[in-house]
Amino acid sequence: MSSPDRTQEFLELLTRHDRALGVYVYSLVTVPHDADDILQQTKMILWRSFEQFESGTNFLAWARKTAFHQVLTYRRQKKREATPLSDDMLELLHDEVSKLSDSGDLRSEALRACVAKLPAAHRQLITLRYYEDLEIDGVAERIRSTAGAVYRALSRIRMSLMTCVEKEIQLQGGAEA
């Protein structure tokens, strides 16, 4: 199918953009189980057609477009059931979510820089909660703390990161804050 190098490239790109792709699909499909299925199907299609992806281009935009077509297919299959949005409205939503995601690139870079500045213990909490996707209880268990302490620590870290991101964006001359 793909050479080992392309397999590695695919896995790295998918891992980097997995959360954003999931948020995108869940923003367009209201039934969680159906969104899970669409997301899984999208990932399989992305893998099967990865040879057509041009390295160095916007993987997330390509993945979102693929997911969008899967959502349209899902909607056609569910046509007999009431759907809350028309296809035109869904297209508009797709465009707006894509714009928001694209404008978030500056924020993403600023966030990465700010996370790198965190003390090791704070980075560990962020990693466990948001990258390993552990629930608060799981994070607390892993670091041998209480759920309440983890909630408070994450709240302080998020506030610190928000302030840092805003400063980074201002330093970079970005108008969005």
FENFEN-V330592 format. One record per residue. RES is the residue in three letters. NEAR is the number of other C-alpha atoms within 12 Angstrom. Layout:
<<RES & NEAR> <RES & NEAR>>
This chain:
<<MET & 12> <SER & 18> <SER & 11> <PRO & 11> <ASP & 14> <ARG & 22> <THR & 19> <GLN & 15> <GLU & 22> <PHE & 32> <LEU & 20> <GLU & 14> <LEU & 29> <LEU & 31> <THR & 19> <ARG & 18> <HIS & 26> <ASP & 28> <ARG & 22> <ALA & 29> <LEU & 36> <GLY & 30> <VAL & 25> <TYR & 37> <VAL & 41> <TYR & 26> <SER & 26> <LEU & 40> <VAL & 32> <THR & 21> <VAL & 19> <PRO & 16> <HIS & 13> <ASP & 22> <ALA & 27> <ASP & 26> <ASP & 21> <ILE & 33> <LEU & 36> <GLN & 24> <GLN & 25> <THR & 34> <LYS & 32> <MET & 19> <ILE & 23> <LEU & 33> <TRP & 27> <ARG & 18> <SER & 20> <PHE & 29> <GLU & 19> <GLN & 17> <PHE & 24> <GLU & 14> <SER & 15> <GLY & 11> <THR & 12> <ASN & 19> <PHE & 30> <LEU & 34> <ALA & 27> <TRP & 29> <ALA & 38> <ARG & 39> <LYS & 26> <THR & 32> <ALA & 39> <PHE & 37> <HIS & 26> <GLN & 30> <VAL & 37> <LEU & 28> <THR & 19> <TYR & 29> <ARG & 27> <ARG & 16> <GLN & 14> <LYS & 16> <LYS & 15> <ARG & 9> <GLU & 11> <ALA & 12> <THR & 21> <PRO & 16> <LEU & 21> <SER & 16> <ASP & 21> <ASP & 12> <MET & 15> <LEU & 24> <GLU & 19> <LEU & 16> <LEU & 21> <HIS & 31> <ASP & 20> <GLU & 17> <VAL & 27> <SER & 30> <LYS & 17> <LEU & 20> <SER & 24> <ASP & 20> <SER & 17> <GLY & 20> <ASP & 22> <LEU & 25> <ARG & 30> <SER & 24> <GLU & 21> <ALA & 29> <LEU & 27> <ARG & 22> <ALA & 22> <CYS & 28> <VAL & 30> <ALA & 20> <LYS & 19> <LEU & 22> <PRO & 15> <ALA & 13> <ALA & 18> <HIS & 27> <ARG & 24> <GLN & 25> <LEU & 39> <ILE & 33> <THR & 24> <LEU & 24> <ARG & 29> <TYR & 20> <TYR & 18> <GLU & 17> <ASP & 16> <LEU & 21> <GLU & 20> <ILE & 28> <ASP & 21> <GLY & 21> <VAL & 30> <ALA & 24> <GLU & 19> <ARG & 20> <ILE & 21> <ARG & 15> <SER & 18> <THR & 17> <ALA & 22> <GLY & 16> <ALA & 19> <VAL & 31> <TYR & 22> <ARG & 18> <ALA & 25> <LEU & 28> <SER & 19> <ARG & 18> <ILE & 30> <ARG & 25> <MET & 15> <SER & 21> <LEU & 29> <MET & 24> <THR & 20> <CYS & 26> <VAL & 32> <GLU & 26> <LYS & 22> <GLU & 27> <ILE & 26> <GLN & 17> <LEU & 15> <GLN & 17> <GLY & 13> <GLY & 19> <ALA & 14> <GLU & 19> <ALA & 20>>
